[in-house]
Amino acid sequence: MDFTACYADTVSSVAAAARAGRAGRLRALLGGGCPIDSRDNRGWTALHEAAAAGSSACVREILAALHARSCKGVLALVNAQTHEGESACYLAAQRGHVGVVRLLLKAHADVDQMTNDLSCPLYAAVDGGHADVVDLLVSKGAEVNRTHTASCWTCLHQAVYKGHGQIVSILVKVCNLEVLDDHGISPLFVAAQYGQRESLEALIHAGADVNSPAADLATPLLIASQEGHMACVDLLLDHGADPNRACSNEWPQLPIHAAAEFGHTGILRRLLDVTDSACGRTDGMVSPLYVAVNRGQPQSVAMLLNAGYSPDAQDCTCSLGLRSPLTLALSRASSESHSLDVFQGVCGSAGGCRSCSRGAGLDPGLCL
C-alpha cells in the first residue's frame, strides 16, 4: 500500500481548488465559510496543496483568509506538517517555487523545520537543484551545517554529489568545508569520488583541504584515481594533493596502486611522474606491480615495467603472502588463461624465465 497516495474522497473542495491553482474559486469557498484546515488522508491541508502546486495566488488567498478570520492558529497552520512531516515551505522548496517560499517565510514559516526523514526546506532545494530557492533560504538564516539522512550528509555534501555547481558556489561561502559524514568523508572527497570537477574546483578555491582523509585513510586523490576521474586527479595534484600519502589502514596503499589496479592508464601515467618509486622496492611498502598483476591489468603492468618497477620487487610474504610480482604472475598464469598476457609481460621483463615456467608447470615457450 502506498501511504503517500492521495484518496480523492478525502480532499476538501478548498484543497482541490488550491491544487488546481483556481484562486477565484478558492476565494469564493473561503468567503463562504469553508474550513481552511481540513486534511486529507496524507495530512495535507489546502496550504500544502497550494505550496506544492506553486500557486502564489492561492497561497495569498489562504493566508489572507486566515488573518481575516483572526485565527489564533495562523502560525500553526503555516507550519502544519503532513504525515510525512512536510511543511508547506518544504513542499514549495522541494519543487523550486521560490515565490511561494518567499510568501511563506514572510508569514513566519519555520525555515529549518525538519521532516520525518531528517530533511528540511534547504536540503530539499539543494537536492532538487533549485539555486534561487537555496539562495533565498540561506539569506533568511537557514541552518547550513546540519546533518541529514542516515549517513549524516550536509547540504554541501548533497549539492556536490548532485553536481549542482551554482548551489555549491553559494554554499561554500557559508558552510563548514571540512564537515564529515559518518564515514569521515568531506564534501571535497565526494567531489573527487563522483568526478564532479566543477564542484571540486569551487571547494579547492574556497580553501577546502585536498588531502582530507576518510575514516579508513582513503584520500580524495586515491578515490579519484580509483574511479578514473582524470580531470579531478589533475586538479588535485595541481593544488597540492600528496601522491605519496598512505591511504589505507591495512597496507601502505597509494593512489598509484588504485590507478594500476583498475587499469586507468592515463591517471597511472600522471602518477608515475609524481610518485616516489621507492614504493616499488622499499621493505614495508608494496610495489604497484603486485596489484596490477593480481587484477590482470596488462597495460598497467607494461607501464610500470617501462617506468622501472621491478618484477622482483620487495618480498611481501608477511603482509600479502606474496614473494614477488613475478611469482604472483607465474601462479596466476598456471591457473587462469586470461593472465597469460600479464605473465608474459612480467616474465619478459625479468628475463631467463624458462626455468621459472617449467617450475610452475607452464609451457616454456610462453616466456619467449
Secondary structure, DSSP 8 states (H G I E B T S, - for coil): --TT---GGG--HHHHHHHHT-HHHHHHHHHTT--S----TT---HHHHHHHHT-HHHHHHHHHHHHHTT-TTHHHHHT---TT---HHHHHHHHT-HHHHHHHHHTT--TT---TTS--HHHHHHHHT-HHHHHHHHHTT--SS--BTTTTB-HHHHHHHHT-HHHHHHHTTTS-TT---TTS--HHHHHHHTT-HHHHHHHHHHT--TT---TT---HHHHHHHHT-HHHHHHHHHTT--TTS---SSS---HHHHHHHHT-HHHHHHHHHHS-GGGGTSTTS--HHHHHHHTT-HHHHHHHHHTT--TT---BHHHHSBS-HHHHHHHHHHH-GGGHHHHHHHHHHH---HHHHHHTT--GGGG-
